[in-house]
């Protein structure tokens, strides 16, 4: 990874030099635009409206237009802002971790110690872990003042930028003001469905189905060209098109209790849980091969029970002989025991 920013976390008189790294990356297949008539590449050019020339980024400045006047802001103007020159991540307060609304999270970054000794870094990390608190910090990055949450992930400090309060919309839906009656049976059945689908979250068990199908389509089209039959590629029939629909249905559940009951039954039988986990799309290929190999093994195991039944029949007479052998010594021991006792 390559660091994108250097600075220091400051709280009180403590200073923790750090490097900033992007914690996430995009895994989408990279596509570009082409003309559908001849396949020519579509490119967007930055042209000046006055001279008509294509302008490179290094010669582009920013401007603000209030309707009557235009103010041009050069790169040097923006760099002169005091906040932009700051290289400090100021800790404003330490708050309980459960008070942060995930809706406010924006981008995530890893912080690496940038000093000869990581002692101050480790001290801050241990303090956050033991107090179960998250540090709310303030810093500048890429010409923006940012509010962020500083927390611990494993043995690394993570910086998650937060949206400002006025950037989070209020959700107001009039339909939710109507009174809705939920019966106890519906609530119990819904709770049963939640319990039947309960599990520990493991992100590695889920995958991006769309990107996997897109890669499959690209590979198939590279191999077969324009003659590709997409229905055959994805194992679809003409009837499957009706399932996609146009979203014009009313989408209402006619019998909520029946829908919940069937959902619970399906989840308990395992019919619902397998497709819910995205890696199931990756694993089938790996599972199909072992299944083919197991077929002969299953046939062998089917023959083995027949072999086991024969010895079972032979053991029965042996079991009949043993009790007979036990009776004889039992009869002989009784008189001997009486003589010794007298």
GROMACS elastic network, one bead per residue, 0.5 to 0.9 nm:
[ bonds ]
;  ai    aj funct       b0    kb
    1    21     6  0.70097   500
    1    22     6  0.81766   500
    2    20     6  0.86623   500
    2    21     6  0.65276   500
    2    22     6  0.83646   500
    3     6     6  0.75409   500
    3    19     6  0.60480   500
    3    20     6  0.53417   500
    3    22     6  0.76806   500
    4    19     6  0.76084   500
    4    20     6  0.57591   500
    4    21     6  0.58392   500
    4    22     6  0.75421   500
    5    18     6  0.86599   500
    5    19     6  0.59676   500
    5    20     6  0.50819   500
    5    21     6  0.74294   500
    5    87     6  0.87067   500
    5   141     6  0.78295   500
    6    17     6  0.77838   500
    6    18     6  0.60674   500
    6    20     6  0.61248   500
    6    87     6  0.70644   500
    6    88     6  0.88878   500
    6   114     6  0.82657   500
    7    16     6  0.84885   500
    7    17     6  0.58684   500
    7    18     6  0.56475   500
    7    19     6  0.65418   500
    7    20     6  0.80934   500
    7    86     6  0.84303   500
    7    88     6  0.54739   500
    7    89     6  0.71038   500
    7   114     6  0.86603   500
    8    15     6  0.62545   500
    8    16     6  0.51218   500
    8    18     6  0.53613   500
    8    19     6  0.81159   500
    8    87     6  0.66085   500
    8    88     6  0.50260   500
    8    89     6  0.58665   500
    8    90     6  0.83772   500
    8   114     6  0.85692   500
    9    14     6  0.80466   500
    9    15     6  0.57459   500
    9    17     6  0.63170   500
    9    18     6  0.71313   500
    9    87     6  0.89785   500
    9    88     6  0.59681   500
    9    90     6  0.60594   500
    9    91     6  0.71514   500
    9   137     6  0.86613   500
   10    13     6  0.70581   500
   10    14     6  0.57077   500
   10    16     6  0.63837   500
   10    17     6  0.86897   500
   10    88     6  0.67139   500
   10    89     6  0.60906   500
   10    90     6  0.51586   500
   10    91     6  0.61141   500
   11    14     6  0.54353   500
   11    15     6  0.68475   500
   11    16     6  0.87434   500
   11    89     6  0.87459   500
   11    90     6  0.64586   500
   11    91     6  0.52613   500
   11    92     6  0.78494   500
   11    93     6  0.89453   500
   12    15     6  0.81888   500
   12    91     6  0.83647   500
   14   120     6  0.76594   500
   15   120     6  0.74995   500
   15   121     6  0.89967   500
   16   113     6  0.74202   500
   16   114     6  0.79839   500
   16   115     6  0.81372   500
   16   118     6  0.84143   500
   16   119     6  0.89635   500
   16   120     6  0.58729   500
   16   121     6  0.59530   500
   16   124     6  0.85885   500
   17    88     6  0.89807   500
   17   112     6  0.84807   500
   17   113     6  0.60994   500
   17   114     6  0.50567   500
   17   115     6  0.61630   500
   17   120     6  0.87586   500
   17   121     6  0.81105   500
   18   111     6  0.58936   500
   18   112     6  0.52926   500
   18   115     6  0.76589   500
   18   121     6  0.84181   500
   19   110     6  0.80973   500
   19   111     6  0.55403   500
   19   112     6  0.50979   500
   19   113     6  0.65351   500
   19   114     6  0.60292   500
   20   109     6  0.63286   500
   20   110     6  0.58802   500
   20   112     6  0.66973   500
   20   159     6  0.85965   500
   21   108     6  0.87598   500
   21   109     6  0.53596   500
   21   110     6  0.50875   500
   21   111     6  0.64681   500
   21   112     6  0.79347   500
   22    25     6  0.76082   500
   22   107     6  0.83173   500
   22   108     6  0.65437   500
   22   110     6  0.63224   500
   23   107     6  0.82582   500
   23   108     6  0.54318   500
   23   110     6  0.55102   500
   23   158     6  0.83212   500
   24   107     6  0.82402   500
   24   108     6  0.68486   500
   24   109     6  0.76472   500
   26    29     6  0.88402   500
   27    30     6  0.87759   500
   27   211     6  0.83009   500
   28    31     6  0.89062   500
   28   211     6  0.63612   500
   29   211     6  0.68442   500
   29   214     6  0.78043   500
   29   215     6  0.74476   500
   32    41     6  0.77066   500
   32    42     6  0.77895   500
   32    43     6  0.89855   500
   33    39     6  0.88369   500
   33    40     6  0.85366   500
   33    41     6  0.61623   500
   33    42     6  0.53760   500
   33    43     6  0.78188   500
   34    37     6  0.87565   500
   34    38     6  0.81344   500
   34    39     6  0.51768   500
   34    40     6  0.51793   500
   34    42     6  0.50797   500
   34    43     6  0.86358   500
   35    38     6  0.58428   500
   35    40     6  0.50554   500
   35    41     6  0.64226   500
   35    42     6  0.65436   500
   36    39     6  0.55730   500
   36    40     6  0.78650   500
   37    40     6  0.80524   500
   39    42     6  0.89157   500
   45    54     6  0.64007   500
   45    55     6  0.80681   500
   46    53     6  0.82167   500
   46    54     6  0.53901   500
   46    55     6  0.56204   500
   46    56     6  0.74879   500
   46    57     6  0.85890   500
   47    50     6  0.87767   500
   47    51     6  0.82399   500
   47    52     6  0.56714   500
   47    53     6  0.53721   500
   47    55     6  0.58818   500
   48    51     6  0.57176   500
   48    53     6  0.55778   500
   48    54     6  0.64781   500
   48    55     6  0.67248   500
   49    52     6  0.54592   500
   49    53     6  0.81097   500
   50    53     6  0.82976   500
   51    54     6  0.89270   500
   55    58     6  0.82656   500
   55    59     6  0.65217   500
   55    60     6  0.71418   500
   56    59     6  0.56446   500
   56    60     6  0.68946   500
   57    60     6  0.52018   500
   57    61     6  0.84697   500
   58    61     6  0.82634   500
   60    74     6  0.84382   500
   60    75     6  0.89996   500
   61    72     6  0.69837   500
   61    73     6  0.62828   500
   61    74     6  0.52059   500
   61    75     6  0.66951   500
   62    71     6  0.85692   500
   62    72     6  0.59205   500
   62    73     6  0.52084   500
   62    74     6  0.64071   500
   62    75     6  0.80420   500
   63    70     6  0.65627   500
   63    71     6  0.53897   500
   63    73     6  0.54556   500
   63    74     6  0.82693   500
   64    69     6  0.82576   500
   64    70     6  0.55601   500
   64    71     6  0.51677   500
   64    72     6  0.65469   500
   64    73     6  0.77999   500
   65    68     6  0.71359   500
   65    69     6  0.58039   500
   65    71     6  0.64870   500
   65    72     6  0.88160   500
   66    69     6  0.57932   500
   66    70     6  0.66433   500
   66    71     6  0.85905   500
   67    70     6  0.77082   500
   73    76     6  0.80842   500
   73    77     6  0.58566   500
   73    78     6  0.68592   500
   74    77     6  0.50750   500
   74    78     6  0.65167   500
   74    79     6  0.87464   500
   75    78     6  0.52469   500
   75    79     6  0.62283   500
   75    80     6  0.87203   500
   76    79     6  0.50202   500
   76    80     6  0.61952   500
   77    80     6  0.52756   500
   77    81     6  0.72144   500
   78    81     6  0.57250   500
   78    84     6  0.75510   500
   78   143     6  0.75639   500
   79    82     6  0.80306   500
   79    83     6  0.89511   500
   79    84     6  0.60837   500
   79    85     6  0.67509   500
   79   143     6  0.82767   500
   80    83     6  0.86319   500
   80    84     6  0.72678   500
   80    85     6  0.72224   500
   81    84     6  0.53291   500
   81    85     6  0.66478   500
   82    85     6  0.53207   500
   82    86     6  0.66286   500
   83    86     6  0.53232   500
   83    87     6  0.87556   500
   83   139     6  0.81744   500
   83   140     6  0.64660   500
   83   143     6  0.85987   500
   83   144     6  0.86017   500
   83   145     6  0.73390   500
   84    87     6  0.81531   500
   84   139     6  0.89907   500
   84   140     6  0.59707   500
   84   141     6  0.73813   500
   84   142     6  0.79716   500
   84   143     6  0.61043   500
   84   144     6  0.75943   500
   84   145     6  0.79627   500
   85   140     6  0.81923   500
   86    89     6  0.86100   500
   86   139     6  0.75838   500
   86   140     6  0.68097   500
   87   139     6  0.75597   500
   87   140     6  0.74811   500
   87   141     6  0.89233   500
   88   138     6  0.82923   500
   88   139     6  0.62296   500
   88   140     6  0.80405   500
   89   137     6  0.61642   500
   89   138     6  0.57216   500
   89   140     6  0.79656   500
   90   136     6  0.84789   500
   90   137     6  0.52946   500
   90   138     6  0.52345   500
   90   139     6  0.64562   500
   91    94     6  0.78276   500
   91   135     6  0.63125   500
   91   136     6  0.59289   500
   91   138     6  0.66276   500
   91   150     6  0.86634   500
   92   135     6  0.73586   500
   92   136     6  0.56494   500
   92   137     6  0.54064   500
   92   138     6  0.70009   500
   93   134     6  0.84056   500
   93   135     6  0.58501   500
   93   136     6  0.54225   500
   93   137     6  0.73430   500
   94    97     6  0.88044   500
   94   128     6  0.86602   500
   94   133     6  0.59045   500
   94   134     6  0.54956   500
   94   136     6  0.60983   500
   94   137     6  0.89642   500
   95    98     6  0.84980   500
   95    99     6  0.72013   500
   95   100     6  0.84304   500
   95   132     6  0.87113   500
   95   133     6  0.53772   500
   95   134     6  0.53919   500
   95   135     6  0.63760   500
   95   136     6  0.72213   500
   96    99     6  0.57046   500
   96   100     6  0.78923   500
   96   131     6  0.85597   500
   96   132     6  0.65645   500
   96   134     6  0.62051   500
   96   135     6  0.88896   500
   97   100     6  0.60794   500
   97   132     6  0.64230   500
   97   133     6  0.51552   500
   97   134     6  0.52183   500
   97   135     6  0.87229   500
   97   151     6  0.84874   500
   98   101     6  0.78365   500
   98   133     6  0.86327   500
   98   134     6  0.89356   500
  100   103     6  0.85897   500
  100   104     6  0.77654   500
  100   105     6  0.87344   500
  100   134     6  0.87019   500
  100   149     6  0.85932   500
  101   104     6  0.58042   500
  101   105     6  0.76295   500
  102   105     6  0.53754   500
  102   106     6  0.89231   500
  103   106     6  0.82606   500
  103   162     6  0.88020   500
  103   163     6  0.84209   500
  103   168     6  0.78649   500
  104   161     6  0.83118   500
  104   162     6  0.51776   500
  104   163     6  0.50370   500
  104   164     6  0.76268   500
  104   165     6  0.81016   500
  104   167     6  0.86959   500
  104   168     6  0.71428   500
  105   108     6  0.81974   500
  105   148     6  0.82899   500
  105   149     6  0.84253   500
  105   160     6  0.63689   500
  105   161     6  0.61024   500
  105   163     6  0.64218   500
  106   148     6  0.88178   500
  106   160     6  0.66039   500
  106   161     6  0.52570   500
  106   162     6  0.53338   500
  106   163     6  0.62525   500
  107   159     6  0.82740   500
  107   160     6  0.56087   500
  107   161     6  0.53296   500
  107   162     6  0.76341   500
  108   158     6  0.69638   500
  108   159     6  0.57746   500
  108   161     6  0.64593   500
  109   157     6  0.87341   500
  109   158     6  0.57277   500
  109   159     6  0.50327   500
  109   160     6  0.62499   500
  109   161     6  0.82808   500
  110   156     6  0.70273   500
  110   157     6  0.62974   500
  110   159     6  0.62686   500
  110   160     6  0.88172   500
  111   156     6  0.68679   500
  111   157     6  0.54871   500
  111   158     6  0.59312   500
  111   159     6  0.70186   500
  112   121     6  0.85566   500
  112   156     6  0.74348   500
  112   157     6  0.75849   500
  113   116     6  0.84772   500
  113   117     6  0.81204   500
  113   118     6  0.58125   500
  113   120     6  0.87669   500
  113   121     6  0.62968   500
  113   122     6  0.89219   500
  114   117     6  0.83589   500
  114   118     6  0.77366   500
  115   118     6  0.63883   500
  117   120     6  0.77007   500
  117   121     6  0.85708   500
  118   121     6  0.51778   500
  118   122     6  0.61419   500
  118   123     6  0.85558   500
  119   122     6  0.51645   500
  119   123     6  0.60234   500
  119   124     6  0.86610   500
  120   123     6  0.50138   500
  120   124     6  0.62581   500
  120   125     6  0.86286   500
  121   124     6  0.53357   500
  121   125     6  0.62720   500
  121   126     6  0.87180   500
  121   157     6  0.83000   500
  122   126     6  0.60318   500
  122   127     6  0.84588   500
  122   155     6  0.84363   500
  122   156     6  0.88750   500
  123   126     6  0.52212   500
  123   127     6  0.61021   500
  123   128     6  0.86994   500
  124   127     6  0.50982   500
  124   128     6  0.62730   500
  124   129     6  0.86578   500
  124   157     6  0.87546   500
  125   128     6  0.53090   500
  125   129     6  0.62717   500
  125   130     6  0.87817   500
  125   151     6  0.78961   500
  125   152     6  0.63566   500
  125   155     6  0.76051   500
  125   156     6  0.75951   500
  125   157     6  0.65533   500
  126   129     6  0.50401   500
  126   130     6  0.61213   500
  126   131     6  0.85158   500
  126   152     6  0.87120   500
  127   130     6  0.53428   500
  127   131     6  0.60535   500
  127   132     6  0.82372   500
  127   133     6  0.83477   500
  128   131     6  0.53833   500
  128   132     6  0.57072   500
  128   133     6  0.53164   500
  128   134     6  0.64777   500
  128   135     6  0.78355   500
  128   150     6  0.89976   500
  128   151     6  0.70047   500
  128   152     6  0.70484   500
  129   132     6  0.52550   500
  129   133     6  0.71461   500
  129   134     6  0.88894   500
  129   151     6  0.84328   500
  129   152     6  0.68952   500
  130   133     6  0.80594   500
  131   134     6  0.88106   500
  133   151     6  0.77696   500
  134   149     6  0.63830   500
  134   150     6  0.58299   500
  134   151     6  0.52306   500
  134   152     6  0.82159   500
  135   148     6  0.82348   500
  135   149     6  0.56928   500
  135   151     6  0.65699   500
  136   147     6  0.72003   500
  136   148     6  0.58109   500
  136   150     6  0.62299   500
  136   151     6  0.89858   500
  137   146     6  0.82902   500
  137   147     6  0.58727   500
  137   148     6  0.52067   500
  137   149     6  0.61428   500
  137   150     6  0.68046   500
  137   159     6  0.88320   500
  138   145     6  0.73430   500
  138   146     6  0.57907   500
  138   148     6  0.62962   500
  138   149     6  0.88811   500
  139   144     6  0.85011   500
  139   145     6  0.58801   500
  139   146     6  0.54296   500
  139   147     6  0.67598   500
  139   148     6  0.79774   500
  140   143     6  0.67565   500
  140   144     6  0.55087   500
  140   146     6  0.57047   500
  140   147     6  0.87110   500
  141   144     6  0.54402   500
  141   145     6  0.65565   500
  141   146     6  0.70935   500
  142   145     6  0.84517   500
  146   161     6  0.65394   500
  146   162     6  0.72315   500
  146   163     6  0.81589   500
  146   164     6  0.82909   500
  147   160     6  0.86288   500
  147   161     6  0.58350   500
  147   162     6  0.54206   500
  147   163     6  0.72531   500
  147   164     6  0.72214   500
  148   159     6  0.63872   500
  148   160     6  0.53046   500
  148   163     6  0.83206   500
  149   158     6  0.80398   500
  149   159     6  0.57437   500
  149   160     6  0.51199   500
  149   161     6  0.62716   500
  149   162     6  0.69171   500
  150   157     6  0.68188   500
  150   158     6  0.57325   500
  150   160     6  0.64864   500
  150   161     6  0.86942   500
  151   156     6  0.86193   500
  151   157     6  0.57832   500
  151   158     6  0.53644   500
  151   159     6  0.66093   500
  151   160     6  0.80447   500
  152   155     6  0.68717   500
  152   156     6  0.59131   500
  152   158     6  0.58265   500
  152   159     6  0.87616   500
  153   156     6  0.53922   500
  153   157     6  0.61895   500
  153   158     6  0.63816   500
  154   157     6  0.81444   500
  162   165     6  0.88530   500
  163   166     6  0.81037   500
  163   167     6  0.59962   500
  163   168     6  0.69862   500
  164   167     6  0.52655   500
  164   168     6  0.71181   500
  165   168     6  0.57792   500
  165   169     6  0.86464   500
  166   169     6  0.72303   500
  172   175     6  0.89796   500
  172   176     6  0.82301   500
  173   176     6  0.57270   500
  173   177     6  0.75036   500
  174   177     6  0.53901   500
  174   178     6  0.75200   500
  175   178     6  0.57535   500
  176   179     6  0.77243   500
  176   180     6  0.86529   500
  182   185     6  0.84003   500
  182   186     6  0.65411   500
  182   187     6  0.69038   500
  183   186     6  0.52667   500
  183   187     6  0.63727   500
  183   188     6  0.86934   500
  184   187     6  0.50986   500
  184   188     6  0.60858   500
  184   189     6  0.85416   500
  185   188     6  0.50541   500
  185   189     6  0.60183   500
  185   190     6  0.84214   500
  185   257     6  0.81234   500
  186   189     6  0.51397   500
  186   190     6  0.60073   500
  186   191     6  0.84706   500
  186   256     6  0.77995   500
  186   257     6  0.61255   500
  186   260     6  0.79063   500
  187   190     6  0.50649   500
  187   191     6  0.60716   500
  187   192     6  0.86005   500
  188   192     6  0.61890   500
  188   193     6  0.87186   500
  189   193     6  0.63432   500
  189   194     6  0.87595   500
  189   257     6  0.75689   500
  189   260     6  0.63209   500
  189   261     6  0.68537   500
  189   264     6  0.78047   500
  190   193     6  0.50900   500
  190   194     6  0.63923   500
  190   195     6  0.87650   500
  190   257     6  0.87883   500
  190   260     6  0.64050   500
  190   261     6  0.86269   500
  190   264     6  0.84036   500
  191   194     6  0.50400   500
  191   195     6  0.62303   500
  191   196     6  0.86402   500
  192   195     6  0.50450   500
  192   196     6  0.61195   500
  192   197     6  0.86515   500
  192   260     6  0.89194   500
  192   264     6  0.67978   500
  193   196     6  0.51257   500
  193   197     6  0.63090   500
  193   198     6  0.85372   500
  193   260     6  0.71676   500
  193   261     6  0.82903   500
  193   263     6  0.68320   500
  193   265     6  0.87000   500
  193   267     6  0.75472   500
  193   268     6  0.88550   500
  194   197     6  0.52496   500
  194   198     6  0.59739   500
  194   264     6  0.85879   500
  195   199     6  0.85952   500
  196   199     6  0.87019   500
  196   264     6  0.68157   500
  196   267     6  0.61456   500
  196   268     6  0.61942   500
  197   264     6  0.86630   500
  197   267     6  0.66524   500
  197   268     6  0.83483   500
  197   272     6  0.85148   500
  197   273     6  0.69912   500
  199   202     6  0.89117   500
  201   205     6  0.84934   500
  202   205     6  0.57151   500
  202   206     6  0.78327   500
  203   206     6  0.56967   500
  203   207     6  0.83637   500
  204   207     6  0.75131   500
  204   279     6  0.77631   500
  205   277     6  0.60310   500
  205   278     6  0.62410   500
  205   279     6  0.51989   500
  205   280     6  0.79935   500
  206   209     6  0.89256   500
  206   276     6  0.85117   500
  206   277     6  0.54659   500
  206   280     6  0.79875   500
  206   281     6  0.89087   500
  207   210     6  0.89486   500
  207   211     6  0.88018   500
  207   212     6  0.82894   500
  207   277     6  0.80421   500
  207   279     6  0.55338   500
  207   280     6  0.86035   500
  207   281     6  0.78278   500
  207   282     6  0.80255   500
  208   211     6  0.55804   500
  208   212     6  0.63980   500
  208   213     6  0.88177   500
  208   278     6  0.72477   500
  208   279     6  0.87869   500
  209   212     6  0.51151   500
  209   213     6  0.61292   500
  209   214     6  0.84998   500
  209   278     6  0.71105   500
  209   279     6  0.89010   500
  209   281     6  0.73451   500
  210   213     6  0.51901   500
  210   214     6  0.60496   500
  210   215     6  0.86782   500
  211   215     6  0.61755   500
  211   216     6  0.85376   500
  212   215     6  0.52468   500
  212   216     6  0.62495   500
  212   217     6  0.86882   500
  212   281     6  0.87691   500
  212   282     6  0.87579   500
  213   217     6  0.61141   500
  213   218     6  0.86348   500
  213   234     6  0.82937   500
  214   217     6  0.50324   500
  214   218     6  0.62214   500
  214   219     6  0.86742   500
  215   218     6  0.50551   500
  215   219     6  0.61494   500
  215   220     6  0.85094   500
  216   219     6  0.52301   500
  216   220     6  0.61056   500
  216   221     6  0.85461   500
  216   233     6  0.83366   500
  216   234     6  0.87876   500
  217   220     6  0.51427   500
  217   221     6  0.60473   500
  217   222     6  0.85380   500
  217   230     6  0.77109   500
  217   233     6  0.76388   500
  217   234     6  0.86089   500
  218   221     6  0.51521   500
  218   222     6  0.60952   500
  218   223     6  0.86459   500
  219   222     6  0.51363   500
  219   223     6  0.63326   500
  219   224     6  0.87104   500
  220   223     6  0.51556   500
  220   224     6  0.60008   500
  220   225     6  0.76990   500
  220   228     6  0.71883   500
  220   230     6  0.87760   500
  220   233     6  0.74768   500
  221   224     6  0.51321   500
  221   226     6  0.67244   500
  221   227     6  0.81770   500
  221   228     6  0.60942   500
  222   225     6  0.56187   500
  222   226     6  0.88371   500
  223   228     6  0.86367   500
  224   227     6  0.61362   500
  224   228     6  0.55055   500
  224   229     6  0.88522   500
  225   228     6  0.59671   500
  226   229     6  0.85758   500
  228   231     6  0.89164   500
  228   232     6  0.84608   500
  228   233     6  0.78943   500
  229   232     6  0.54435   500
  229   233     6  0.62788   500
  229   234     6  0.89448   500
  230   234     6  0.62291   500
  230   235     6  0.82610   500
  230   236     6  0.81352   500
  231   234     6  0.54659   500
  231   235     6  0.57616   500
  231   237     6  0.63026   500
  231   238     6  0.77771   500
  232   236     6  0.61916   500
  232   237     6  0.78813   500
  233   236     6  0.77920   500
  236   239     6  0.80882   500
  236   240     6  0.62976   500
  236   241     6  0.85135   500
  237   240     6  0.55335   500
  237   241     6  0.77559   500
  238   241     6  0.58902   500
  238   242     6  0.81476   500
  239   242     6  0.59153   500
  239   243     6  0.77295   500
  240   243     6  0.53966   500
  240   244     6  0.72635   500
  241   244     6  0.55386   500
  241   245     6  0.71652   500
  242   245     6  0.55206   500
  244   247     6  0.81123   500
  245   248     6  0.74461   500
  245   249     6  0.84450   500
  246   249     6  0.79873   500
  247   250     6  0.82527   500
  247   251     6  0.83351   500
  248   251     6  0.83713   500
  249   252     6  0.83529   500
  253   256     6  0.57390   500
  253   259     6  0.74734   500
  254   258     6  0.88071   500
  254   259     6  0.85042   500
  255   258     6  0.54116   500
  255   259     6  0.62503   500
  255   260     6  0.87338   500
  256   259     6  0.51135   500
  256   260     6  0.61673   500
  256   261     6  0.85775   500
  257   260     6  0.51010   500
  257   261     6  0.60639   500
  257   262     6  0.86328   500
  258   261     6  0.50085   500
  258   262     6  0.61423   500
  258   263     6  0.84556   500
  259   262     6  0.53037   500
  259   263     6  0.61062   500
  259   264     6  0.86993   500
  260   263     6  0.50061   500
  260   264     6  0.61782   500
  260   265     6  0.86629   500
  261   264     6  0.52471   500
  261   265     6  0.63193   500
  261   266     6  0.86994   500
  262   265     6  0.50899   500
  262   266     6  0.61012   500
  262   267     6  0.85680   500
  263   266     6  0.51686   500
  263   267     6  0.61305   500
  263   268     6  0.85788   500
  263   272     6  0.80012   500
  264   267     6  0.51967   500
  264   268     6  0.61173   500
  264   269     6  0.85845   500
  265   268     6  0.52018   500
  265   269     6  0.61742   500
  265   270     6  0.86911   500
  265   271     6  0.87637   500
  266   269     6  0.51639   500
  266   270     6  0.63180   500
  266   271     6  0.52662   500
  266   272     6  0.57239   500
  266   273     6  0.85389   500
  267   270     6  0.50777   500
  267   271     6  0.58108   500
  267   273     6  0.60326   500
  268   271     6  0.76050   500
  268   272     6  0.80704   500
  268   273     6  0.85337   500
  269   272     6  0.77856   500
  269   273     6  0.88085   500
  270   273     6  0.54416   500
  270   274     6  0.67208   500
  271   274     6  0.65151   500
  271   275     6  0.77750   500
  272   275     6  0.61400   500
  272   276     6  0.65239   500
  273   276     6  0.51956   500
  273   277     6  0.69349   500
  274   277     6  0.58582   500
  274   278     6  0.84980   500
  274   280     6  0.67012   500
  275   278     6  0.68019   500
  275   279     6  0.87836   500
  275   280     6  0.64070   500
  275   281     6  0.80093   500
  276   280     6  0.81070   500
  277   280     6  0.58042   500
  277   281     6  0.81969   500
  278   281     6  0.57363   500
  278   282     6  0.75880   500
  279   283     6  0.60238   500
  279   284     6  0.86700   500
  280   283     6  0.50177   500
  280   284     6  0.61917   500
  281   284     6  0.60818   500
  281   285     6  0.81537   500
  282   285     6  0.65430   500
  282   286     6  0.76491   500
  283   286     6  0.51109   500
  283   287     6  0.59653   500
  283   288     6  0.85339   500
  284   288     6  0.58683   500
  284   289     6  0.87290   500
  285   288     6  0.53643   500
  285   289     6  0.68697   500
  286   289     6  0.58310   500
  286   290     6  0.70554   500
  287   290     6  0.54431   500
  287   291     6  0.62199   500
  287   292     6  0.88803   500
  288   291     6  0.50625   500
  288   292     6  0.64249   500
  288   293     6  0.88367   500
  289   292     6  0.53537   500
  289   293     6  0.65487   500
  289   294     6  0.88010   500
  290   293     6  0.50035   500
  290   294     6  0.60830   500
  290   295     6  0.88191   500
  291   294     6  0.50108   500
  291   295     6  0.64658   500
  292   295     6  0.54465   500
  292   296     6  0.80105   500
  293   296     6  0.65686   500
  293   297     6  0.73701   500
  294   298     6  0.61106   500
  294   299     6  0.87069   500
  295   298     6  0.51533   500
  295   299     6  0.64733   500
  295   300     6  0.88366   500
  296   299     6  0.50416   500
  296   300     6  0.63305   500
  296   301     6  0.87028   500
  297   300     6  0.50739   500
  297   301     6  0.62164   500
  297   302     6  0.85442   500
  298   301     6  0.50484   500
  298   302     6  0.61117   500
  298   303     6  0.87454   500
  299   303     6  0.64556   500
  299   304     6  0.88192   500
  300   303     6  0.50878   500
  300   304     6  0.62702   500
  301   305     6  0.68176   500
  302   305     6  0.60394   500
  302   306     6  0.75671   500
  303   306     6  0.55477   500
  303   307     6  0.68720   500
  304   307     6  0.50348   500
  304   308     6  0.62158   500
  304   309     6  0.87422   500
  305   309     6  0.62410   500
  305   310     6  0.89979   500
  306   309     6  0.52978   500
  306   310     6  0.69149   500
  307   310     6  0.55945   500
  307   311     6  0.71339   500
  308   311     6  0.56193   500
  308   312     6  0.63555   500
  308   313     6  0.89970   500
  309   313     6  0.64452   500
  309   314     6  0.89418   500
  310   313     6  0.52451   500
  310   314     6  0.65695   500
  310   315     6  0.89045   500
  311   315     6  0.62136   500
  311   316     6  0.89337   500
  312   315     6  0.52430   500
  312   316     6  0.68154   500
  313   316     6  0.55973   500
  313   317     6  0.77647   500
  314   317     6  0.61509   500
  314   318     6  0.70237   500
  315   318     6  0.50336   500
  315   319     6  0.62141   500
  315   320     6  0.88285   500
  316   319     6  0.50282   500
  316   320     6  0.64492   500
  316   321     6  0.89137   500
  317   321     6  0.63819   500
  317   322     6  0.88304   500
  318   321     6  0.52188   500
  318   322     6  0.64286   500
  319   322     6  0.53673   500
  319   323     6  0.69447   500
  320   323     6  0.58858   500
  320   324     6  0.67979   500
  321   324     6  0.51638   500
  321   325     6  0.63291   500
  321   326     6  0.88256   500
  322   325     6  0.50358   500
  322   326     6  0.63128   500
  322   327     6  0.88470   500
  323   327     6  0.63804   500
  324   327     6  0.53201   500
  324   328     6  0.68857   500
  325   328     6  0.56593   500
  325   329     6  0.70758   500
  325   330     6  0.89321   500
  326   329     6  0.57022   500
  326   330     6  0.62292   500
  326   331     6  0.88814   500
  327   330     6  0.50478   500
  327   331     6  0.63143   500
  327   332     6  0.88603   500
  328   331     6  0.52948   500
  328   332     6  0.64754   500
  328   333     6  0.87997   500
  329   332     6  0.50551   500
  329   333     6  0.60540   500
  329   334     6  0.87685   500
  330   333     6  0.53339   500
  330   334     6  0.65971   500
  331   334     6  0.57026   500
  331   335     6  0.75798   500
  332   335     6  0.62452   500
  332   336     6  0.69136   500
  333   336     6  0.52168   500
  333   337     6  0.61061   500
  333   338     6  0.87867   500
  334   337     6  0.52463   500
  334   338     6  0.64879   500
  335   338     6  0.51688   500
  335   339     6  0.64639   500
  335   340     6  0.88887   500
  336   339     6  0.53215   500
  336   340     6  0.64183   500
  336   341     6  0.86967   500
  337   340     6  0.53700   500
  337   341     6  0.62302   500
  337   342     6  0.89108   500
  338   341     6  0.51509   500
  338   342     6  0.64441   500
  339   342     6  0.53446   500
